[in-house]
Amino acid sequence: MRCVIARFPFELTKNGVLESMKGVKPEASTGETVIIGRRHYPVKQVGQVITRQDRRDFSAAEVFRAMARLGFTCRTLPAAAPASVPSSLQQASAMLGTPVTA
């Protein structure tokens, strides 16, 4: 499959990506990940290995789309749920140990 990453064309295949990532230890991920084999790799790490470019030269979205088109499972971290801020009545009730009845 032909794709463009950081303005450079690449001819990528699923087997080629599997071969490139063989023996590469996954780094800790904080964002999007790609599952290659049984390992979860950060998208930027995969992009660096398969393109041999610096991670600052391409976006995670470019590699994410390319890996998804090749058939790899790509995951994003779920958005954090907003923290519930208790009202002053709920705080006072909690401090007294009595439930709030509405």
Disulfide bonds with the S-S distance in Angstrom:
none
